Amino acid sequence: MIDSGRFSPARDVVETAGEEHFAPDTDQPAFSVAEIAVPTGRSTLFDLGQIDVRWDEELATLWAFMTPHERPNSNLGLIRDTMAWQRESKRVYGGADGSGRDGPLKFMVLGSRFPGVFNLGGDLEMFAECIQRRDRATLLSYGVACCEIVDRIWHCNDMNIINIGLAQGDALGGGLEALMCFDVIIAERQAKFGLPEVLFGLFPGMGAYSVLSRRVGPMLAREMIAEGRIYSADEMCEMGIVAQVVEPGEGEAATAKWIADHSAHHAGYVGINRAGRRVNPLTLAELTDIVETWTDTALSLSDRDLRMMRRLAAAQTRLR
């Protein structure tokens, strides 16, 4: 099994907002067939600044743990690294033809090394600054990038894999939006979950309504978003969002056991998940349409809302 390790962010410089953070890297060299099962340092997959990635050959699993710079939220650097993680995972482990159908990878796990936190969602300080200077383009680019990540998680990176979200700490706002897209969520009992955006006049616009409506129905989805309530891991399990709740510190071991227990019937589970996505399809177009509404709503926030947003951002900073 993979050791938990210690939280040790690797990036020392915060990137500034810009379109280059969302552009695909087209200069990466292609892997040969011989390199698929034993990746080398030629890929950025194992050298991402804010995600620690490890290949577990025995379990046919790619473990990834977020190591966010400063605040444990979805800053621009983490978004860039998440896109690289998704892109490179398929390129390295996608099989001889890169399709993801016959590669060695069967399971992808995403967790976090930040103590007590999976992810707290959007970069609120950046949001507030963009709103104050009326920078709609940057807000929208950020939102679309998040939607692309959500879309890839929901569709299992277009590979024959099972996606597993490991919540060893709190998942709020955009952190919960992304987490809910995984096929399986395993949570430690102390973890908390919620969509608190309504506290500062906004709503979670990067997948929450779409995913929750498909998981728990539109009425409960609207209630969870409109009330901004925080839920326990046990409550999320009762709603069917979390698959398994384990005791603190047991998340990685429980995830490894889940993988071992389900490996023999991997193809069947992949088929079941794919059938579910066909019955309840979720498109990138739906996600980006909603993020347009989110962007315009953000630009209409009052000064009072922005003060609340900045206070929450400051609270995130104090977690360092």
C-alpha positions as CSV (number, residue, x, y, z in Angstrom):
1,M,0.0,0.0,0.0
2,I,1.0,3.6,-0.5
3,D,2.3,5.4,2.6
4,S,0.3,8.4,3.7
5,G,3.4,10.7,3.7
6,R,3.5,14.2,5.0
7,F,2.0,17.3,3.5
8,S,4.9,19.1,1.7
9,P,3.8,21.4,-1.1
10,A,6.4,21.6,-3.8
11,R,5.6,24.9,-5.6
12,D,7.1,28.1,-4.1
13,V,5.6,30.6,-6.5
14,V,1.9,31.3,-7.1
15,E,1.0,31.6,-10.7
16,T,-0.9,34.6,-11.9
17,A,-4.2,34.3,-13.7
18,G,-4.0,33.9,-17.5
19,E,-5.2,31.9,-20.4
20,E,-1.9,29.9,-20.6
21,H,-3.0,28.0,-17.5
22,F,-5.8,26.4,-19.3
23,A,-4.1,25.7,-22.7
24,P,-3.3,22.0,-23.4
25,D,0.4,21.1,-23.5
26,T,0.9,20.0,-27.1
27,D,4.7,19.6,-26.8
28,Q,4.7,16.4,-24.7
29,P,6.5,13.6,-26.5
30,A,4.5,10.4,-27.2
31,F,5.3,7.2,-25.3
32,S,6.2,4.0,-27.1
33,V,4.3,0.8,-26.4
34,A,7.2,-0.5,-24.3
35,E,7.1,2.4,-22.0
36,I,3.4,2.2,-21.1
37,A,3.7,-0.3,-18.2
38,V,6.9,1.2,-16.8
39,P,6.7,5.0,-17.2
40,T,9.9,7.0,-17.1
41,G,10.8,10.5,-16.1
42,R,9.9,11.7,-19.6
43,S,6.3,12.3,-18.5
44,T,5.2,15.2,-16.3
45,L,2.8,12.8,-14.5
46,F,5.2,12.1,-11.7
47,D,6.6,15.6,-11.4
48,L,3.5,17.7,-10.9
49,G,3.9,20.7,-8.5
50,Q,0.6,20.3,-6.6
51,I,-0.3,16.6,-7.1
52,D,1.8,13.6,-5.9
53,V,1.2,10.7,-8.2
54,R,2.3,7.1,-7.7
55,W,1.8,4.0,-9.7
56,D,0.8,0.8,-7.8
57,E,1.4,-2.1,-10.2
58,E,0.0,-4.8,-7.8
59,L,-3.4,-3.1,-7.6
60,A,-3.2,-1.6,-11.2
61,T,-4.0,1.7,-9.5
62,L,-2.7,5.2,-10.0
63,W,-2.8,7.0,-6.6
64,A,-2.9,10.8,-6.7
65,F,-2.8,13.2,-3.7
66,M,-3.3,16.9,-3.9
67,T,-0.5,19.0,-2.3
68,P,-2.0,22.5,-2.7
69,H,0.1,25.6,-2.5
70,E,-0.9,27.9,0.4
71,R,-4.7,27.5,0.7
72,P,-6.1,24.0,0.2
73,N,-8.4,25.2,-2.6
74,S,-8.5,25.0,-6.4
75,N,-5.9,27.6,-7.3
76,L,-4.9,28.0,-10.9
77,G,-1.7,25.9,-10.4
78,L,-3.7,23.0,-9.0
79,I,-6.2,23.3,-11.9
80,R,-3.3,23.1,-14.4
81,D,-1.8,20.1,-12.6
82,T,-5.1,18.3,-12.4
83,M,-5.5,18.7,-16.2
84,A,-1.9,17.4,-16.6
85,W,-2.7,14.4,-14.3
86,Q,-5.8,13.5,-16.4
87,R,-4.1,14.0,-19.7
88,E,-0.8,12.2,-18.8
89,S,-2.6,9.3,-17.1
90,K,-4.3,8.5,-20.3
91,R,-1.2,9.0,-22.4
92,V,1.0,6.9,-20.2
93,Y,-1.4,4.2,-19.3
94,G,-3.9,4.3,-22.1
95,G,-2.7,1.2,-23.9
96,A,-1.0,0.6,-27.2
97,D,-3.3,2.9,-29.1
98,G,-3.8,5.4,-26.4
99,S,-7.6,4.7,-26.3
100,G,-7.6,3.7,-22.6
101,R,-9.3,0.4,-23.5
102,D,-6.4,-2.1,-23.1
103,G,-3.9,-0.3,-20.8
104,P,-2.6,-1.6,-17.5
105,L,-4.6,1.0,-15.5
106,K,-7.8,-0.2,-13.8
107,F,-8.3,2.3,-10.9
108,M,-7.5,6.0,-10.3
109,V,-7.7,7.4,-6.8
110,L,-7.6,11.0,-5.8
111,G,-7.1,12.2,-2.3
112,S,-5.3,15.0,-0.5
113,R,-2.2,15.4,1.7
114,F,-3.4,18.6,3.3
115,P,-4.3,17.7,6.9
116,G,-8.0,17.7,7.5
117,V,-9.0,18.9,4.0
118,F,-9.8,17.2,0.7
119,N,-10.4,20.5,-1.1
120,L,-12.2,23.7,-0.1
121,G,-13.3,24.7,-3.6
122,G,-12.8,27.8,-5.6
123,D,-10.0,30.4,-5.2
124,L,-12.2,33.0,-3.4
125,E,-9.6,35.7,-3.2
126,M,-9.1,35.5,-6.9
127,F,-12.9,35.5,-7.4
128,A,-13.2,38.7,-5.4
129,E,-10.4,40.4,-7.2
130,C,-11.9,39.5,-10.6
131,I,-15.3,40.7,-9.5
132,Q,-14.0,44.0,-8.3
133,R,-12.2,44.7,-11.6
134,R,-15.1,43.4,-13.7
135,D,-12.9,40.7,-15.2
136,R,-15.5,38.4,-16.7
137,A,-13.1,36.7,-19.0
138,T,-10.8,35.3,-16.3
139,L,-13.7,34.2,-14.2
140,L,-15.3,32.4,-17.1
141,S,-12.0,30.8,-18.1
142,Y,-11.5,29.5,-14.6
143,G,-15.0,28.1,-14.5
144,V,-14.7,26.4,-17.9
145,A,-11.4,24.8,-16.9
146,C,-13.1,23.4,-13.8
147,C,-16.0,22.1,-15.9
148,E,-13.6,20.3,-18.2
149,I,-12.0,18.6,-15.1
150,V,-15.4,17.6,-13.8
151,D,-16.4,16.3,-17.2
152,R,-13.3,14.1,-17.4
153,I,-13.8,12.7,-13.9
154,W,-17.4,12.0,-14.7
155,H,-16.5,10.1,-17.9
156,C,-13.6,8.3,-16.2
157,N,-11.0,10.1,-18.3
158,D,-12.4,8.2,-21.3
159,M,-10.7,5.1,-20.1
160,N,-11.8,1.6,-18.9
161,I,-11.2,2.5,-15.2
162,I,-13.0,3.0,-12.0
163,N,-12.5,6.5,-10.4
164,I,-12.3,6.6,-6.6
165,G,-12.4,9.7,-4.5
166,L,-10.8,9.5,-1.1
167,A,-12.0,12.1,1.4
168,Q,-9.8,12.1,4.5
169,G,-10.9,15.6,5.2
170,D,-13.4,18.3,4.4
171,A,-14.8,18.7,0.8
172,L,-16.6,22.0,0.4
173,G,-17.9,24.0,-2.6
174,G,-16.0,23.1,-5.7
175,G,-14.1,20.4,-3.8
176,L,-17.3,18.6,-3.3
177,E,-18.5,19.3,-6.9
178,A,-15.4,17.4,-8.2
179,L,-15.6,14.7,-5.5
180,M,-19.2,13.8,-6.4
181,C,-18.2,12.9,-9.9
182,F,-16.2,9.9,-8.9
183,D,-17.7,6.4,-9.3
184,V,-16.9,5.6,-5.7
185,I,-16.3,7.9,-2.7
186,I,-14.7,6.6,0.4
187,A,-14.7,9.0,3.4
188,E,-13.1,9.0,6.8
189,R,-15.7,9.7,9.5
190,Q,-14.3,13.1,10.5
191,A,-14.7,14.6,7.0
192,K,-17.4,17.3,6.4
193,F,-19.2,18.1,3.1
194,G,-21.2,21.0,1.9
195,L,-21.9,23.7,-0.7
196,P,-21.7,27.0,1.3
197,E,-21.6,29.4,-1.7
198,V,-25.1,30.8,-0.8
199,L,-23.5,32.4,2.3
200,F,-22.0,35.0,0.0
201,G,-24.8,35.2,-2.6
202,L,-23.4,32.8,-5.1
203,F,-24.1,29.2,-6.0
204,P,-21.8,26.2,-6.9
205,G,-21.7,26.6,-10.7
206,M,-19.2,23.9,-11.8
207,G,-21.2,20.7,-11.7
208,A,-23.0,20.6,-8.3
209,Y,-26.6,20.9,-9.6
210,S,-26.0,18.6,-12.5
211,V,-24.3,15.8,-10.5
212,L,-26.5,16.0,-7.5
213,S,-29.7,15.9,-9.6
214,R,-28.4,12.7,-11.1
215,R,-27.4,11.2,-7.7
216,V,-30.1,12.3,-5.3
217,G,-32.8,13.9,-7.5
218,P,-33.5,17.6,-8.3
219,M,-35.5,18.4,-5.2
220,L,-32.8,17.3,-2.7
221,A,-30.1,18.8,-5.0
222,R,-31.8,22.2,-4.9
223,E,-32.2,21.9,-1.1
224,M,-28.6,21.1,-0.5
225,I,-27.4,24.0,-2.7
226,A,-29.9,26.6,-1.4
227,E,-29.5,25.8,2.3
228,G,-25.7,25.7,2.3
229,R,-25.7,23.1,5.1
230,I,-22.7,21.1,6.1
231,Y,-23.1,17.3,6.2
232,S,-21.3,14.6,8.0
233,A,-19.7,11.6,6.2
234,D,-22.4,9.4,7.6
235,E,-25.2,11.6,6.3
236,M,-23.6,11.6,2.9
237,C,-23.5,7.8,3.0
238,E,-27.2,7.6,3.9
239,M,-28.0,9.8,0.9
240,G,-26.0,7.4,-1.3
241,I,-23.3,9.9,-2.3
242,V,-20.5,8.3,-0.2
243,A,-20.1,4.6,-0.7
244,Q,-18.2,3.8,2.5
245,V,-17.3,5.5,5.8
246,V,-14.2,4.4,7.7
247,E,-12.5,5.5,10.8
248,P,-10.0,8.4,10.8
249,G,-6.6,7.3,9.4
250,E,-8.0,4.2,7.7
251,G,-9.0,5.8,4.4
252,E,-6.0,4.6,2.3
253,A,-6.1,1.0,3.7
254,A,-9.9,0.9,3.1
255,T,-9.4,2.1,-0.5
256,A,-6.8,-0.5,-1.2
257,K,-9.0,-3.2,0.2
258,W,-12.0,-2.0,-1.9
259,I,-9.8,-2.2,-5.0
260,A,-8.5,-5.7,-4.1
261,D,-12.1,-6.9,-3.4
262,H,-13.5,-5.5,-6.7
263,S,-10.5,-6.2,-9.1
264,A,-11.8,-9.6,-10.2
265,H,-15.0,-8.1,-11.6
266,H,-13.5,-4.9,-12.8
267,A,-14.9,-5.1,-16.3
268,G,-18.4,-5.6,-15.0
269,Y,-18.2,-2.6,-12.7
270,V,-16.8,-0.5,-15.6
271,G,-19.8,-1.6,-17.7
272,I,-22.3,-0.8,-15.0
273,N,-20.9,2.7,-14.5
274,R,-20.9,3.3,-18.2
275,A,-24.5,2.2,-18.5
276,G,-25.4,4.6,-15.7
277,R,-23.8,7.5,-17.6
278,R,-25.7,6.5,-20.7
279,V,-29.0,6.5,-18.8
280,N,-28.3,9.8,-17.2
281,P,-25.9,11.6,-19.6
282,L,-24.0,14.6,-18.5
283,T,-22.4,16.8,-21.2
284,L,-19.7,19.4,-21.1
285,A,-22.2,21.8,-22.9
286,E,-24.5,21.5,-19.9
287,L,-21.7,22.3,-17.5
288,T,-20.4,25.3,-19.4
289,D,-23.9,26.7,-19.9
290,I,-24.3,26.7,-16.2
291,V,-20.9,28.2,-15.5
292,E,-21.9,31.1,-17.8
293,T,-24.8,31.8,-15.4
294,W,-22.4,31.4,-12.4
295,T,-20.0,34.0,-13.9
296,D,-22.8,36.6,-14.4
297,T,-24.1,35.9,-10.9
298,A,-20.7,36.4,-9.5
299,L,-20.4,39.8,-11.2
300,S,-23.6,40.9,-9.6
301,L,-22.5,40.3,-6.0
302,S,-22.7,43.2,-3.6
303,D,-19.8,44.7,-1.6
304,R,-21.2,42.9,1.5
305,D,-21.0,39.6,-0.4
306,L,-17.4,40.3,-1.4
307,R,-16.4,41.0,2.2
308,M,-17.9,37.7,3.2
309,M,-16.0,36.0,0.4
310,R,-12.7,37.5,1.5
311,R,-13.3,36.5,5.1
312,L,-13.8,32.9,4.1
313,A,-10.6,33.1,1.9
314,A,-8.7,34.4,5.0
315,A,-10.0,31.5,7.0
316,Q,-8.7,29.1,4.4
317,T,-5.3,30.9,4.5
318,R,-5.1,30.3,8.3
319,L,-5.3,26.6,7.7
320,R,-1.7,26.6,6.5
